[in-house]
Amino acid sequence: MKKLTLNDYKTVKYYLDLAQYDGYNSNFVNMMLWDHEYNIFYHQEEHFLVMLHTYGNERFFSMPFCKSKYIDDAIEYMKNYANKNHFSFKIEVATEDFVNKLKINHSELLCIEDRNNFDYVYLKENLMTLKGKKMQKRRNHLNAFKKSNIDYIYKEIEDHDIDAVLKCLRKWDDSKDNEESIQSEYIAIMYALIHRHELHLKTGCIYINNEIEAFAIGSELYHQTIEIHFEKANKNIRGLYVLIGQLFLQNNYPDALYVNREEDMGLESLRKSKMDLHPDHMVKKYTIIEKNLRIRKAEDSDFNLLQSNWLNTFEDEDQLSTQFYFSHLYKKENTYLLQNNEKIIGCMQIRPFTISEHDKIKSVYFILGVIVKKAFRHNGCMNTMIRYVLDNDFKNKQVMLQAYIPEIYHHLGFKDTYINIHYRADKVIDNEELKDIIFIDDVDIKEKEENLLMLYKRHCKQYDGYYVRDNNYYRNYFIPRLESLNRNLKFIKVDNELIGYIEYEINRNELIITEFIYTEKKYIVPIINFLLEKYKVVQFDLPESIDVEWNSKPYCQMLANFSLKTKSPLYINEIY
């Protein structure tokens, strides 16, 4: 491979134009500005060009620069080169468009989402004019500067300004927290200014009292986008950051539509400030490595990591619900882990499950808690994990599972078996009233577990396929779950007789029923009507065999890889 230099601009630019990738990492300017960090080498063939970066002790490639039809040839070269030179094949900061093309012929590769390196892309017009409510804070800062009546001069940076830029950088960056990073940025800025003409850079600076107090450096990307490489200002002068950004855009790149302000590097403060600018879109980035998947059973040492992954994977889980799952439902002997190399990227639990079929006990299995870490999704990892379990330890077994997106399990042999209807009731509907409906707090009911089980059994006589519960279920699972998920329980009486219960939570003026048990279907509408006298909206689910007049939407409650031999309506409400 050949060392990349400024003299290679025309050679490299030809291949960059062939690819025209989104994102700032494929900008020749950045390659040169940060070459002191990444020591870039390149190799060109007739139809593609590849680049190798070295950061610390790690070597990795950028996306190959070529037309789409030559991506496979380039990947083959890169993999062979890595193998011959004894390092692991890896591509960093690949764009989503490239990843989608790559996946067509390269299922052997794993594309890992890299949120910390997403580019923030803004509408140039918004940053330049600062119009609208979203820009109110920036306008306030800019107006504060204008009201201060500070005299300033905006101009392009020229050779005689470079020393002044370096002087102001030393004055502003007085932090000692990361001197190495600051020094590296100095090198990049100085390189940009010295070679600004060869790199076709645009610059701007603001002088106040004969000193540079702000400057900006940018270049042109593809797709009517410009990149802001550096934007610096004296933080002690309110509104100056906004002013330099505005003036730079007003004076440069009149035909550009978008402004790429690079990534946030995973820094929360930087992420907040970039999000506060309200990006038009993000350029997603991925790390690409070779798949080396293996599946194993969980061990004691995996517990803390699995608990953390669970909490970070499901948006509707919190600390309490996660602790509940791992204290009441998790068993290592039922849990399978998916690893790539030595990194755990997914897990699933499959446990025995008992349902009713024609009033007989039917033993099946229930897959619960299938997770793949967010960054590793859309790589077939979940499919690999489930298929392995079904083809090996649970081959020819009858299995059920729940899913947010049922369709992705159909190719594995699962069918939408239990269909529920989600109702959102916001008005009372005509119905023969039942008098003396009473809701009773669970603390006022004696033999609570026994009464819950009695009502559940009476409820299930109307259905089939239901989960078989007992007193232990209510004592050791249902009631602790209520406490863990901050839910409430009320029993329902009519004419002094228990006829059902509801498990629920309240969100402002909405009552959300998470389990609705009734001994007869005739009670459904009167109960909801009664609740609507107190709550603006009542949300609840019913089996698809029941039809009431409120706004509704069907969904799949449970899938199965087998058919239930029953003519009765199916019912199930097991969250885990």
GICORMO-V287927 format. One record per residue. RES is the residue in one small letter. D_CENTER is the distance of its C-alpha to the mean C-alpha in Angstrom with 2 decimals. Layout:
res;d_center
RES;D_CENTER
RES;D_CENTER
This chain:
res;d_center
m;37.42
k;38.53
k;37.58
l;35.83
t;38.01
l;38.39
n;41.11
d;38.66
y;37.12
k;38.84
t;38.19
v;34.46
k;34.09
y;35.48
y;32.64
l;29.95
d;31.43
l;31.19
a;27.43
q;26.49
y;22.86
d;20.50
g;19.51
y;21.92
n;22.09
s;24.46
n;26.86
f;30.21
v;30.60
n;27.70
m;29.07
m;32.35
l;31.20
w;29.29
d;31.49
h;33.09
e;29.83
y;28.89
n;32.38
i;31.54
f;33.68
y;33.66
h;35.38
q;36.29
e;37.46
e;38.85
h;35.59
f;32.86
l;32.31
v;30.13
m;29.42
l;29.22
h;27.98
t;29.04
y;27.35
g;29.18
n;29.87
e;26.99
r;27.51
f;25.00
f;25.17
s;23.69
m;23.14
p;26.63
f;28.30
c;29.94
k;29.99
s;27.57
k;30.42
y;31.02
i;27.55
d;28.72
d;31.86
a;30.05
i;27.65
e;30.76
y;32.49
m;29.65
k;29.37
n;33.15
y;33.40
a;30.95
n;32.88
k;36.24
n;35.27
h;33.76
f;30.17
s;26.89
f;25.53
k;22.38
i;21.02
e;19.00
v;17.02
a;17.30
t;16.13
e;14.30
d;17.75
f;19.38
v;16.95
n;17.61
k;21.30
l;21.25
k;19.89
i;22.94
n;25.34
h;23.49
s;21.99
e;23.25
l;20.53
l;17.07
c;14.49
i;11.91
e;9.03
d;10.32
r;8.41
n;11.75
n;13.65
f;12.16
d;15.31
y;15.88
v;18.28
y;20.56
l;23.44
k;26.56
e;28.57
n;26.45
l;26.73
m;30.37
t;31.62
l;29.40
k;30.01
g;28.29
k;27.03
k;23.84
m;26.19
q;28.54
k;27.88
r;28.44
r;31.57
n;32.80
h;32.56
l;34.29
n;36.97
a;37.64
f;38.39
k;40.64
k;42.53
s;43.32
n;45.50
i;44.65
d;46.29
y;44.06
i;44.28
y;41.43
k;42.21
e;41.00
i;41.00
e;44.17
d;45.60
h;47.46
d;44.27
i;42.47
d;44.26
a;43.44
v;39.70
l;39.90
k;41.96
c;39.49
l;36.57
r;38.62
k;39.43
w;35.90
d;34.12
d;36.12
s;33.34
k;34.18
d;30.77
n;29.73
e;32.88
e;31.84
s;28.80
i;31.01
q;33.75
s;31.48
e;30.44
y;34.16
i;34.95
a;32.39
i;33.68
m;37.26
y;36.70
a;35.13
l;38.11
i;40.76
h;39.47
r;38.15
h;40.61
e;39.95
l;36.17
h;36.70
l;34.95
k;35.45
t;36.12
g;37.05
c;38.29
i;39.75
y;43.04
i;44.20
n;47.63
n;47.88
e;44.72
i;41.35
e;38.88
a;35.92
f;34.96
a;32.35
i;32.01
g;30.24
s;30.44
e;29.80
l;26.96
y;26.84
h;25.94
q;27.75
t;25.54
i;26.81
e;25.36
i;26.23
h;26.98
f;28.52
e;29.08
k;31.17
a;33.28
n;35.38
k;33.22
n;36.45
i;37.13
r;35.03
g;33.67
l;34.45
y;30.89
v;30.49
l;33.91
i;33.47
g;30.24
q;32.03
l;35.25
f;33.68
l;31.98
q;35.17
n;37.29
n;35.30
y;33.67
p;34.99
d;33.48
a;29.85
l;27.25
y;24.18
v;23.71
n;21.28
r;20.96
e;19.14
e;16.28
d;15.83
m;16.20
g;13.97
l;16.74
e;15.86
s;19.02
l;18.44
r;14.90
k;16.52
s;19.44
k;17.59
m;15.51
d;18.90
l;20.26
h;18.04
p;16.86
d;17.73
h;14.91
m;12.94
v;14.06
k;11.28
k;12.77
y;13.08
t;15.51
i;17.76
i;19.97
e;22.26
k;21.34
n;23.35
l;22.06
r;24.09
i;23.96
r;25.85
k;26.59
a;25.18
e;27.52
d;28.25
s;26.78
d;23.27
f;23.10
n;21.54
l;18.79
l;17.96
q;18.02
s;15.60
n;13.13
w;13.66
l;13.12
n;9.80
t;8.47
f;9.88
e;9.25
d;12.97
e;14.30
d;16.09
q;18.60
l;21.42
s;19.91
t;18.61
q;22.11
f;23.65
y;21.94
f;22.97
s;26.40
h;27.34
l;25.61
y;24.45
k;27.13
k;26.81
e;29.34
n;27.14
t;23.97
y;23.01
l;20.83
l;19.38
q;19.92
n;19.77
n;22.78
e;22.74
k;19.03
i;17.73
i;14.54
g;15.00
c;17.54
m;19.28
q;22.29
i;25.13
r;28.01
p;31.30
f;31.26
t;34.40
i;34.83
s;37.93
e;39.41
h;42.79
d;43.38
k;42.98
i;40.53
k;38.11
s;36.22
v;32.89
y;29.60
f;26.25
i;22.90
l;20.60
g;17.44
v;16.06
i;12.91
v;11.39
k;9.27
k;5.76
a;7.55
f;10.36
r;9.42
h;11.76
n;14.52
g;16.56
c;16.00
m;15.99
n;18.94
t;20.71
m;20.48
i;21.71
r;24.31
y;25.66
v;26.19
l;27.79
d;29.96
n;31.21
d;31.52
f;31.04
k;32.76
n;34.51
k;33.16
q;32.18
v;28.55
m;26.39
l;22.69
q;20.32
a;17.20
y;14.88
i;15.61
p;19.15
e;19.85
i;17.95
y;20.54
h;23.62
h;24.42
l;24.69
g;27.49
f;25.86
k;27.03
d;26.11
t;28.84
y;28.40
i;27.72
n;27.41
i;27.79
h;25.79
y;28.21
r;27.91
a;31.47
d;32.54
k;36.29
v;39.13
i;40.47
d;44.07
n;44.92
e;47.89
e;47.33
l;47.47
k;49.21
d;48.57
i;44.85
i;43.99
f;40.68
i;41.34
d;39.20
d;38.63
v;40.59
d;43.64
i;43.64
k;45.67
e;44.66
k;41.12
e;39.69
e;42.69
n;42.38
l;38.66
l;39.46
m;42.51
l;40.59
y;37.84
k;40.54
r;42.35
h;39.18
c;38.47
k;42.03
q;40.87
y;38.24
d;37.60
g;34.86
y;33.91
y;32.88
v;36.03
r;35.91
d;38.52
n;39.40
n;37.39
y;34.23
y;34.80
r;36.10
n;33.64
y;30.44
f;30.53
i;32.03
p;30.01
r;26.83
l;28.12
e;28.53
s;25.21
l;23.20
n;25.64
r;27.01
n;30.58
l;33.25
k;36.30
f;39.11
i;40.82
k;44.59
v;46.92
d;50.65
n;50.10
e;48.36
l;44.79
i;43.05
g;39.35
y;36.52
i;33.12
e;30.13
y;28.20
e;26.20
i;26.89
n;24.56
r;26.95
n;29.51
e;27.73
l;28.58
i;25.98
i;27.82
t;25.87
e;29.05
f;32.07
i;35.24
y;38.54
t;41.77
e;42.65
k;40.73
k;43.21
y;41.68
i;38.21
v;39.11
p;41.44
i;38.89
i;36.19
n;38.90
f;39.97
l;36.49
l;36.18
e;39.18
k;37.10
y;33.52
k;32.48
v;30.04
v;29.91
q;27.08
f;27.98
d;27.81
l;30.82
p;31.61
e;32.07
s;35.83
i;36.14
d;36.24
v;36.45
e;36.46
w;33.36
n;30.26
s;28.38
k;25.67
p;25.81
y;23.06
c;23.22
q;23.60
m;24.42
l;24.87
a;27.67
n;29.16
f;32.62
s;34.62
l;36.18
k;39.88
t;40.37
k;41.53
s;40.26
p;37.00
l;34.06
y;32.37
i;29.74
n;27.47
e;26.03
i;22.53
y;22.62
